[in-house]
Amino acid sequence: MSEENTVADEAQTPDINLNDIRNMLYVIDTCATRGSFKPQELESVGALRNKVAAFVEANLPQQEPADADVDPDPEGRTPPEEPTEETAAE
């Protein structure tokens, strides 16, 4: 019977992910745009919004540049040296 309770508890555990938090930002922005907050509330709402936005930004998966996986010289050759002024004068 204790296993049934554990399974039921796990099924009811709320799950919040980064996408949910991004949606919270959208709600705050939409409410602010529509004038839903009193003027005296704007400072605290703005502070909360900035804190949530910083959290989302810090926890987004880092994207590598598209060409980071491409080896510019897969055969391991060294690039030719560019001529210097001394060799160009010769």
C-alpha positions in Angstrom: 0.0 0.0 0.0 2.9 2.4 0.6 4.0 2.0 -3.0 0.6 3.2 -4.1 0.9 6.3 -2.0 4.4 7.0 -3.4 3.2 6.7 -7.0 0.3 9.0 -6.3 2.6 11.6 -4.6 5.0 11.5 -7.6 2.1 12.0 -10.0 0.9 15.1 -8.2 4.3 16.8 -7.8 4.1 20.0 -9.8 6.7 20.4 -12.5 7.9 23.8 -13.6 10.4 24.1 -16.4 12.3 26.9 -18.1 9.5 27.3 -20.7 7.0 27.9 -18.0 9.2 30.6 -16.5 9.5 32.2 -19.9 5.7 32.2 -20.2 5.7 34.0 -16.8 7.8 36.8 -18.4 5.3 37.0 -21.2 2.4 37.4 -18.8 4.2 40.1 -16.8 5.1 42.0 -20.0 1.5 41.7 -21.3 0.0 42.9 -18.1 2.4 45.8 -17.9 1.6 46.8 -21.5 -2.1 46.7 -20.8 -1.7 48.9 -17.7 -2.7 46.2 -15.2 -0.4 47.4 -12.5 -0.8 50.4 -10.3 2.0 53.0 -10.5 3.3 52.2 -7.0 3.5 48.5 -8.0 5.7 49.0 -11.1 9.0 49.1 -9.2 8.5 45.7 -7.5 6.9 44.2 -10.6 9.9 45.4 -12.7 12.4 44.1 -10.2 10.7 40.7 -10.2 10.6 40.6 -14.0 14.3 41.5 -14.3 15.2 38.8 -11.8 13.1 36.1 -13.6 14.6 37.2 -17.0 18.1 36.9 -15.6 17.4 33.4 -14.3 16.0 32.3 -17.7 19.0 33.8 -19.5 21.5 32.1 -17.1 19.8 28.8 -17.5 19.2 28.6 -21.2 21.3 25.9 -22.9 24.4 27.4 -24.4 24.5 27.2 -28.2 27.8 26.7 -29.9 28.5 28.5 -33.2 27.2 26.5 -36.2 30.7 26.0 -37.6 32.3 25.0 -34.2 32.1 21.3 -35.1 33.6 21.8 -38.6 37.4 21.2 -38.8 38.8 23.8 -41.2 41.5 21.4 -42.2 40.4 17.8 -41.6 43.7 16.4 -43.0 45.8 18.2 -40.5 47.8 20.3 -43.0 49.2 23.6 -41.9 48.2 26.7 -43.8 50.8 28.2 -46.1 52.6 31.2 -44.6 51.7 34.5 -46.0 54.7 36.3 -47.6 56.3 39.0 -45.5 57.6 42.3 -46.8 61.2 40.8 -46.9 60.2 37.8 -49.1 57.9 39.9 -51.3 60.8 42.3 -52.1 63.1 39.4 -53.2 
